[in-house]
Amino acid sequence: MKLQTYFFGLMLGLPLFLVACGEDDLKKANAISAKKITFTRDRTIGVEIIYSDSARVKARGKAPIMDKVTPSTGVAYEEMIKGVNIDFFNPKGTIDGNLVCDYAIRKDEIKQTIFRKNVVVKNDKGDTFSSEELIWDEAKKIFYSNQRVYVKGADGSIGDGINFKAPQDFS
């Protein structure tokens, strides 16, 4: 008797369950897949990038991995997923600063590079700047951050703040 009740309940409940499923989700899936964006990723290992202005080397950057990402719609960008190490040069050609971080992304169209994760910058005066994010605006020739920035002076003084802004030579 229990088996018959179970079988009867299953036969009655199954059609109700199937009716409750509603509209076909495959129609929605087709609309979503039509909007998908594909990416082309070209990887370069052991990259060295030279930045110069008016035939003078201003910076030399090294990245273990650089991916050039080209979306099917939108603008291409370069991504350094293992970070960068950049040396800055003065007009005499000697190193007067350094920047290291664990991740960077360069957006060429807007002339901007975003450095993220353990960003540390040292200038020729011995000052050290550290933050989780630092943005270089190439057009305005400035570095800035909306994240907390810690500054340790060459004399041992320590400061911190938010909304940091500095000329690209960190003077």
KOLRO-654537 format. One record per atom (N, C-alpha, C, O): residue in three letters; x, y, z. Coordinates in steps of 0.02 Angstrom, whole numbers, plus 50000, padded with zeros to 5 digits. Example, Ala and Ser with C-alpha at 12.3 -4.5 7.8 and 13.67 -1.06 7.14 Angstrom:
2
ALA506604971650390ALA506154977550390ALA506604983550390ALA507124983450423SER506424988850354SER506844994750357SER506455000250394SER506705005750402
//
This chain:
171
MET500404994150000MET500005000050000MET500435006350000MET500285011249966LYS500985006250039LYS501425011950041LYS501745013149973LYS501835018949952LEU501925007849937LEU502225008449872LEU501755011549822LEU501965015649781GLN501115009849825GLN500615012749781GLN500525020149795GLN500455024149748THR500515022149858THR500435029149877THR501045033249852THR500975038749827TYR501635030349861TYR502245033649838TYR502235034549762TYR502385039949737PHE502055029249725PHE502015029449653PHE501495034449629PHE501615038149581PHE500915034649662PHE500375039249644PHE500605046549656PHE500485050849615GLY500935047749713GLY501195054449728GLY501715056649677GLY501735062549658LEU502145052049656LEU502655053649607LEU502345055249539LEU502545060049506MET501855051449519MET501525052549455MET501135059149454MET501095062449402LEU500865061149510LEU500495067449515LEU500975073449522LEU500855078749494GLY501525072449559GLY501985077949573GLY502445079649514GLY502635085349506LEU502635074649474LEU503095075749419LEU502825080649367LEU503195085249348PRO502205080049344PRO501945084949296PRO501915091949327PRO502045096949292LEU501735092449391LEU501705099049423LEU502405102149426LEU502485108149415PHE502905098049439PHE503595100449441PHE503815102849372PHE504135108149367LEU503665099249320LEU503855101149252LEU503505107549229LEU503805111549194VAL502875108349248VAL502495114349230VAL502795120449265VAL502785125949238ALA503045119549326ALA503305125149366ALA503975127649340ALA504195132949360CYS504305123949296CYS504965125949271CYS504935132449231CYS505435135949229GLY504385134049201GLY504315140449168GLY504595140649098GLY504615135549063GLU504815146649079GLU505035148149011GLU505695144948994GLU506095143349039ASP505815143948931ASP506425140848906ASP507015145748915ASP507015151148886ASP507505143748955ASP508085148048968ASP508585148148910ASP509025152348909LEU508515143648862LEU508975143648805LEU508885149948763LEU509365152248732LYS508285152648762LYS508175158948724LYS508575164648757LYS508855168848722LYS508595164648823LYS508985169748858LYS509735168648848LYS510115173348840ALA509945162348846ALA510645160748838ALA510895163148770ALA511455165648765ASN510495162448718ASN510705164848651ASN510795172348650ASN511265174848619ALA510355175948684ALA510415183248686ALA511055185348724ALA511385190048705ILE511215181748777ILE511805183348816ILE512435181648776ILE512915185548775SER512445175848743SER513045173848706SER513165178348645SER513735178848622ALA512655181548620ALA512755186148564ALA513125192348586ALA513435195748545LYS513105193948651LYS513435199848678LYS514135198348705LYS514475202848730LYS514365192148699LYS515005190348730LYS515585193848694LYS515565195448635ILE516105195048733ILE516705198248708ILE517265193148711ILE517355189748761THR517635192448657THR518195187948656THR518845192048662THR518875197848642PHE519355188748689PHE519995192048700PHE520545188148665PHE520535182048664THR521015191848636THR521625188848611THR522175190848659THR522245196748676ARG522565186048681ARG523095187448730ARG523755185048700ARG523845179148688ASP524215189848689ASP524885188248665ASP525365189148723ASP525415194648751ARG525725183848742ARG526165183948800ARG526885184548779ARG527125181248733THR527245188948815THR527965189748806THR528295188448874THR528075191048925ILE528825184548873ILE529185182848934ILE529835186848936ILE530175187448885GLY530015189548994GLY530645193149002GLY530665199648963GLY531085200548919VAL530215204148979VAL530135210448941VAL530575215948971VAL530625216649032GLU530875219848927GLU531215226048948GLU530935231648906GLU530945231348844ILE530685236848939ILE530365242448905ILE530765248748920ILE530925250148977ILE530925252548867ILE531285258848874ILE530795264548859ILE530465264548807TYR530745269348906TYR530335275248895TYR530805281148885TYR531215282648927SER530725284448827SER531155290148813SER530725296048790SER530165295248766ASP531015301948798ASP530685308048776ASP531235312648749ASP531735313848782SER531135315048689SER531625319348655SER532315316048652SER532825319148667ALA532325309748633ALA532935305748624ALA533335304848688ALA533935303648685ARG533005305448745ARG533345304348809ARG532965298948848ARG532355299448857VAL533325293848871VAL533015288448909VAL532815291148977VAL533225293849014LYS532175290448993LYS531915292849057LYS531775287149105LYS531795288049166ALA531615281249078ALA531465275549120ALA531595269049083ALA531545268749021ARG531775263949122ARG531855257249094ARG531485252449141ARG531635252049200GLY531015248849112GLY530615244249152GLY530715237149131GLY530825235649073LYS530685232649180LYS530745225449167LYS530145221949198LYS529935223549254ALA529875217149160ALA529315213249184ALA529435205949165ALA529625204549108PRO529325201249211PRO529415194249194PRO528925191849141PRO529105187749098ILE528305194449143ILE527795192549095ILE527395198749076ILE527195202649119MET527285199649011MET526845204948988MET526355201948937MET526555198948888ASP525715202948952ASP525185200648906ASP524895206648871ASP524685211548903LYS524865206348804LYS524505211448767LYS523815208648754LYS523735203548720VAL523305211848783VAL522625209448779VAL522235213748729VAL522225219848735THR521935210448680THR521535213948629THR520825211248631THR520705205648607PRO520355215048659PRO519665212748659PRO519335213548591PRO519555217748551SER518815209548577SER518475210048513SER518135216848506SER518055219348450THR517925219748561THR517665226648561THR518045230348615THR518175227548668GLY518205236448603GLY518575240348652GLY519285241448631GLY519465240748572VAL519705243248679VAL520385245348666VAL520885240348696VAL520765237648750ALA521425239148661ALA521945234548685ALA522315237648744ALA522345243748751TYR522605233348785TYR523005235648842TYR523545230448856TYR523495224748835GLU524055232548893GLU524585228048914GLU524515226748989GLU524365231249028GLU524605220449007GLU524525218449077GLU525155214849099GLU525365210049067MET525445217049154MET526045213949183MET525815210349247MET525805213249301ILE525645203949239ILE525335200249293ILE525815198149348ILE525605196449403LYS526465198349335LYS526965196649385LYS527355202749408LYS527885202249438GLY527075208649394GLY527375214849418GLY527905217749372GLY528055215049319VAL528175223449395VAL528685227049357VAL529215229749405VAL529085230549465ASN529795231249377ASN530325234649412ASN530575240049365ASN530845238549311ILE530485246449383ILE530645251949338ILE531185256449370ILE531125258449428ASP531705257849332ASP532225262649353ASP532095269149315ASP531975269149255PHE532135274749352PHE532055281449322PHE532735284649316PHE533155284049361PHE532845288149261PHE533495291249247PHE533445298849249PHE532945301749227ASN533975302049274ASN534015309349273ASN534325311549206ASN534525307249167PRO534365318049192PRO534655320349128PRO535375318249117PRO535605318049059LYS535745316649170LYS536435314349162LYS536475306949143LYS537005304449125GLY535905303549146GLY535885296449128GLY536005291649185GLY536075285649173THR536015294149246THR536085289649303THR535405288449336THR534945292549330ILE535345282949370ILE534705281049402ILE534585285649462ILE535015286349505ASP534005288749463ASP533835292949520ASP533175290949553ASP532915294649594GLY532905285249535GLY532295282849566GLY532125275849543GLY532385273349493ASN531675272649580ASN531485265749564ASN530765264649586ASN530535267349637LEU530405260549548LEU529715258549564LEU529665251049555LEU529865248349504VAL529385247649605VAL529245240549600VAL528525239349622VAL528265242749666CYS528215234349592CYS527535232349612CYS527415225249589CYS527805222449551ASP526865222249612ASP526695215349596ASP526235214549537ASP526135209049512TYR525935220149513TYR525475219849456TYR525435226749424TYR525465231849459ALA525385226949358ALA525305233449323ALA524885232449260ALA524895227049230ILE524535237649241ILE524145237549179ILE524245244249144ILE524185249549175ARG524405243949080ARG524535250049040ARG523995250848989ARG523865246448948LYS523655256648992LYS523125258348945LYS523385263748899LYS523385269748916ASP523615261648840ASP523965266148794ASP523505271748769ASP523725277448760GLU522875270148756GLU522415275148727GLU522335281248773GLU522285286848748ILE522305280148838ILE522225285748884ILE522895287748916ILE522915292048961LYS523445284648893LYS524115286248917LYS524155285848993LYS524335290649027GLN523975279949019GLN523955279049091GLN524195271949109GLN524025267049075THR524605271549161THR524825265149188THR524625264849261THR524735269549299ILE524315259249279ILE524085258249348ILE524525252749379ILE524555247149354PHE524855254549433PHE525275249849470PHE524885247749532PHE524605251949568ARG524855241149545ARG524475238649602ARG524865233449641ARG525335230449615LYS524665232449702LYS524925227349748LYS525655228649766LYS526105227849726ASN525755230749827ASN526425231849855ASN526845236649813ASN527415235049795VAL526575242349798VAL526925247349757VAL527415251149803VAL527215253849855VAL528055251249784VAL528565254749821VAL528965258949773VAL529215256449722VAL529035265549788VAL529415270149746VAL529945273349790VAL529805275649846LYS530565273649764LYS531115277049798LYS531375282449751LYS531475281249692ASN531475288549779ASN531745293949737ASN532475295149754ASN532755291949799ASP532795299849718ASP533505301149726ASP533675304349794ASP534255304249814LYS533185307149828LYS533295310249894LYS533295305049950LYS533475306550007GLY533085298849933GLY533055293649984GLY532365292750014GLY532275288750060ASP531875296349988ASP531185295650012ASP530885289249983ASP531025287349926THR530465285850023THR530135279750000THR529375280750006THR529115282750058PHE529025279449951PHE528305279849947PHE528035272749939PHE528305268949899SER527515270949977SER527225264349968SER526455264849972SER526185268750009SER526135260649931SER525405260649927SER525185254149894SER525595250249870GLU524545252949894GLU524265247249858GLU524085249049786GLU523965244549745GLU524075255549770GLU523935257549701GLU524255264349688GLU524225268849730LEU524555264949630LEU524845271149608LEU524715271749533LEU524825266949496ILE524495277549510ILE524325278549440ILE524795283749410ILE524905289049439TRP525075282049352TRP525505286749316TRP525105289349257TRP524915285549212ASP524985295849257ASP524645299249201ASP525195302249158ASP525485307449175GLU525325299049102GLU525875301149058GLU525745307949027GLU526215311849019ALA525125309449010ALA524965315848978ALA525075321649026ALA525335326849007LYS524865320749089LYS524945326049139LYS525615325849174LYS525795330449211LYS526005320549162LYS526665319549192LYS526635319649268LYS527035322949301ILE526155315949295ILE526085315449368ILE525955308149389ILE525715304049349PHE526105306749452PHE525895300649485PHE525375302749536PHE525435308049568TYR524855298549544TYR524365300049596TYR524055293549621TYR524115288249590SER523725294049679SER523395288249708SER522805290649750SER522855295749784ASN522265287049746ASN521685288349789ASN521675283549848ASN521235283849890GLN522175279249851GLN522265274549907GLN522725277649959GLN523015282949947ARG522775274550016ARG523225276950068ARG523945276150044ARG524135270850018VAL524345281350053VAL525045281350035VAL525455282850097VAL525305287350136TYR525975278850106TYR526445279850162TYR527085282650134TYR527335280350082VAL527355287750168VAL527975290950145VAL528475290550203VAL528325292750259LYS529055287950188LYS529595287850238LYS530155292050209LYS530445290450157GLY530305297550244GLY530825302150222GLY531525299350234GLY531615294850275ALA532005302150198ALA532695300050207ALA532945301350278ALA533395297950302ASP532645306250311ASP532835308050379ASP532485303650431ASP532595304650491GLY532075298850409GLY531725294450456GLY531015296550472GLY530645292850505SER530815302450449SER530135304650462SER529635300250424SER529785297650371ILE529045299450454ILE528525295150424ILE527875299050419ILE527685302650465GLY527545298350362GLY526895301550352GLY526455296950310GLY526685292350277ASP525815298350312ASP525345294650270ASP524755299150253ASP524635304150286GLY524395297250202GLY523825301050181GLY523465297850122GLY523685292750095ILE522915300850104ILE522515298450047ILE522495304149996ILE522575309950014ASN522385302549933ASN522385307349878ASN523065310349867ASN523155316449867PHE523555306049858PHE524245307849847PHE524325310149774PHE524015307349728LYS524755315149764LYS524905317649696LYS525625320149696LYS525825323649742ALA526005318349644ALA526705320449640ALA526905321049567ALA526635317549524PRO527395325449552PRO527665325649483PRO527995318849468PRO528185315249514GLN528075317249405GLN528325310649387GLN529045309349409GLN529265303549407ASP529415314449430ASP530075313249458ASP530065312449534ASP530595311849566PHE529475312649564PHE529355311949636PHE529735317149677PHE529935315749733SER529845323049648SER530175328349685SER529695331449735SER529885336049772
//
